[in-house]
Amino acid sequence: MKKIIAICLLAALIVPVAALAAEVEVSADLLSAYLSRGETCNNEPVFQPDVAITMPYGFDFEIWATMDLTDNEKSCAPNTKGRWSEFDFILGWNAILPEDFPIGLRVFSTYYTYPQDTEDDDYDAGVEISGNCILNPTLTVIHECDKSGDIRFDFAVSHEFDLSDVLESLSLELGAETTFGTKKWMRQYDIVDEDDNVLEKADAGFTDIQVSASLGYSLTDDWSISLVGGYGWLLDDARDAAKDAGDKKAYGWGGVSTSYAF
């Protein structure tokens, strides 16, 4: 509870600064499932709102949340219909570089809090390097400060297609991403027995591949709506751990997203 209060106070301090923000974007997603790095956190419908604030001097602040819309025993927060199961608070800074500079640089920190089980609260810090070129490649190096205490690498590519020839204000974005974990970070995929004795250690390696698509339509200059969907596959030790636990090794999702910027 003290952590949540501290975060709310931080948000209260940031809100006045947001009045000077270049942009505030509010979005809401209604999805058939919630996947994180290929793992199914909930295989039933979820509601996921987000508020992203762009502030002066390259700073940004974001609050993301997820709520289960059904009572699902297999959810990461079992049987919590209509209650928030996760809040992510993200504070970042983007390096102010020339417009034609070939790369972008961002540093950030994320605090994860789980209202239904606050003992799982976690935080991390990371550096994101993006390429201003075709496929918009991004490499994110993340140090998980609380749980594993080690590092993972996220790789992503994406491309947006202008479909205004088909329908004005229509666009399609395709993306793919994967995660590579160091051996220490991969300990969460160790196969254990009922007494948590390690039967098979996970090695450093890739955990998953996810592909996604978003078909977006701009209703106005500020308001848009999208049909979204994707599919994720677990790989190697992450796949073996899911198989041992009786979980699915691959899963798809879809839904609708809307956003408003001001």
C-alpha positions in Angstrom: 0.0 0.0 0.0 2.8 2.4 0.8 4.3 1.8 -2.6 1.0 2.6 -4.3 0.6 5.8 -2.3 4.2 6.8 -3.3 3.4 6.2 -6.9 0.2 8.2 -6.7 2.1 11.1 -5.2 4.6 10.9 -8.0 1.8 11.0 -10.5 0.2 14.0 -8.7 3.5 15.8 -9.1 3.7 15.0 -12.8 0.2 16.1 -13.6 0.9 19.8 -13.3 3.9 19.4 -15.6 1.6 17.7 -18.1 -0.2 21.0 -18.6 2.9 22.0 -20.5 3.1 18.7 -22.3 3.5 18.5 -26.1 0.9 15.8 -26.1 -1.3 13.6 -24.0 -2.7 10.4 -25.5 -5.4 8.3 -23.8 -6.1 4.8 -25.2 -8.2 1.8 -24.3 -7.9 -1.7 -25.6 -10.5 -4.5 -25.3 -8.7 -7.7 -26.1 -9.5 -11.4 -26.2 -6.4 -12.3 -24.1 -3.3 -10.8 -22.4 0.1 -12.1 -23.5 3.5 -11.0 -22.2 6.7 -12.1 -23.9 4.8 -15.1 -25.3 3.3 -16.2 -22.0 -0.4 -16.2 -21.5 -1.3 -14.0 -18.5 -5.0 -14.5 -19.2 -6.6 -16.4 -22.0 -9.9 -14.7 -21.6 -11.0 -11.0 -22.3 -9.3 -8.1 -20.7 -9.6 -4.3 -20.6 -6.3 -2.4 -20.9 -6.3 1.5 -20.6 -3.2 3.6 -21.0 -2.3 7.3 -20.5 0.9 8.5 -22.1 2.2 12.1 -21.5 4.9 13.8 -23.5 6.6 16.4 -21.4 9.2 19.1 -22.1 12.9 18.4 -22.4 12.4 14.9 -23.7 10.6 13.5 -20.6 7.6 11.2 -20.8 5.4 9.5 -18.3 2.9 6.6 -18.9 0.4 4.6 -16.8 -0.8 1.3 -18.2 -3.3 -1.1 -16.5 -5.1 -4.3 -17.1 -8.4 -5.7 -15.8 -9.8 -9.2 -16.2 -13.3 -9.2 -17.6 -14.1 -12.7 -16.4 -13.5 -14.9 -13.4 -10.7 -17.1 -14.8 -8.8 -19.6 -12.6 -5.9 -19.7 -15.1 -5.4 -16.0 -15.1 -2.2 -14.6 -13.4 -4.7 -13.0 -11.0 -7.2 -15.8 -10.7 -10.9 -15.0 -10.3 -10.6 -11.2 -10.2 -13.4 -10.2 -12.7 -13.8 -6.4 -12.7 -10.7 -5.7 -10.6 -7.4 -4.3 -11.6 -4.7 -7.0 -11.7 -1.7 -4.9 -12.8 -0.5 -1.2 -13.0 2.7 -0.2 -14.8 4.2 3.2 -14.1 6.8 4.3 -16.6 9.0 7.4 -16.5 11.4 8.0 -19.4 13.7 10.5 -21.1 14.4 10.7 -24.8 17.7 12.1 -25.9 17.1 15.3 -27.9 18.9 14.7 -31.2 18.7 16.2 -34.7 15.7 15.1 -36.7 17.9 13.4 -39.3 20.0 11.6 -36.7 20.1 7.8 -37.6 19.3 6.5 -34.1 17.1 7.4 -31.2 18.0 6.9 -27.5 15.7 6.6 -24.5 16.3 5.7 -20.9 13.4 4.6 -18.7 12.3 2.9 -15.5 9.1 0.9 -14.9 7.4 0.1 -11.7 5.0 -2.9 -11.8 2.4 -3.3 -9.1 -0.1 -6.1 -8.7 -3.1 -5.0 -6.5 -4.2 -8.6 -6.0 -0.8 -9.7 -4.8 1.6 -6.9 -3.9 4.4 -9.3 -3.0 5.0 -9.6 -6.8 5.6 -5.9 -7.2 8.7 -5.3 -9.3 10.7 -2.6 -11.0 13.3 -2.3 -13.8 15.4 0.2 -15.6 16.4 0.1 -19.3 17.9 1.7 -22.3 16.2 1.7 -25.7 18.1 2.3 -29.0 16.0 2.7 -32.1 16.9 3.0 -35.8 15.4 5.7 -37.9 15.2 3.5 -41.0 13.2 0.9 -42.7 11.5 -1.6 -40.3 12.2 0.8 -37.4 14.5 -1.7 -35.5 14.6 -1.3 -31.7 16.9 -2.9 -29.2 15.9 -2.5 -25.5 18.3 -3.6 -22.7 16.4 -4.1 -19.4 17.8 -4.7 -16.0 15.2 -6.2 -13.7 16.1 -4.7 -10.3 13.9 -6.6 -7.9 13.1 -10.2 -9.0 15.8 -11.8 -11.1 18.3 -9.0 -10.7 19.6 -9.6 -14.2 19.3 -8.5 -17.8 17.1 -9.3 -20.8 17.2 -8.0 -24.3 14.1 -7.1 -26.3 14.3 -6.9 -30.1 11.5 -5.4 -32.2 10.8 -4.3 -35.8 7.7 -2.7 -37.3 6.5 -1.0 -40.5 3.4 1.1 -41.2 1.7 1.0 -44.6 -0.4 3.9 -45.8 -3.7 2.5 -47.2 -5.3 5.8 -48.0 -5.6 4.6 -51.7 -8.0 2.0 -50.4 -9.8 4.2 -47.9 -8.8 7.7 -46.7 -7.2 7.7 -43.2 -6.6 4.0 -43.2 -3.3 2.4 -42.3 -1.8 -1.0 -41.5 1.1 -1.6 -39.0 2.9 -4.9 -38.8 5.3 -5.8 -36.1 7.5 -8.6 -34.7 9.4 -8.9 -31.4 11.5 -11.4 -29.5 13.3 -11.5 -26.1 16.7 -12.9 -25.2 17.4 -13.6 -21.5 20.7 -14.1 -19.8 21.1 -17.3 -17.8 20.3 -15.7 -14.5 17.2 -14.0 -15.9 16.1 -17.4 -17.4 15.9 -19.0 -13.9 12.2 -18.3 -14.0 12.0 -21.1 -16.6 13.8 -23.7 -14.6 11.7 -26.9 -14.3 11.1 -27.7 -10.7 9.3 -30.4 -8.7 6.5 -29.9 -6.2 9.0 -28.9 -3.5 10.6 -26.3 -5.9 13.7 -28.5 -6.3 15.3 -27.7 -9.7 15.0 -30.7 -12.1 16.3 -28.9 -15.2 18.1 -25.6 -15.4 17.2 -23.1 -18.1 20.1 -21.7 -20.2 20.5 -18.3 -21.7 18.4 -18.0 -24.9 15.4 -16.6 -26.7 12.1 -17.0 -24.9 9.5 -16.2 -27.6 8.5 -14.7 -30.9 5.5 -12.5 -31.2 3.9 -11.0 -34.4 1.2 -8.4 -34.4 -1.0 -6.4 -36.8 -3.0 -3.2 -36.4 -5.5 -1.9 -38.9 -6.1 1.7 -37.9 -8.6 4.4 -39.0 -8.4 8.0 -38.1 -11.9 9.3 -37.2 -10.5 12.8 -36.7 -7.0 14.4 -36.4 -7.0 13.4 -32.7 -9.2 10.3 -32.5 -8.5 6.9 -34.0 -9.7 3.3 -33.8 -7.9 0.1 -34.7 -8.5 -3.6 -35.1 -5.5 -5.4 -33.5 -4.3 -8.9 -33.2 -1.3 -11.1 -32.9 0.2 -14.5 -32.2 3.0 -15.6 -29.9 5.2 -18.7 -29.7 7.4 -19.7 -26.7 10.8 -21.0 -27.6 13.4 -23.4 -26.1 13.5 -23.5 -22.3 10.4 -21.2 -22.0 8.5 -23.6 -24.2 9.7 -26.6 -22.2 8.7 -25.0 -18.9 5.2 -24.2 -20.3 4.8 -27.8 -21.5 5.9 -29.1 -18.0 3.3 -26.8 -16.4 0.6 -27.9 -18.8 0.3 -24.4 -20.3 0.0 -23.6 -24.0 3.2 -23.0 -26.0 1.5 -20.7 -28.4 -1.5 -18.4 -28.3 -3.3 -15.8 -30.4 -5.2 -12.7 -29.4 -7.3 -10.0 -31.0 -9.4 -7.0 -30.2 -10.2 -3.4 -30.7 -8.3 -0.3 -29.6 -9.2 3.4 -29.5 -7.0 6.4 -28.7 -7.5 10.2 -28.3 -4.6 12.7 -28.3 -4.8 16.3 -27.1 
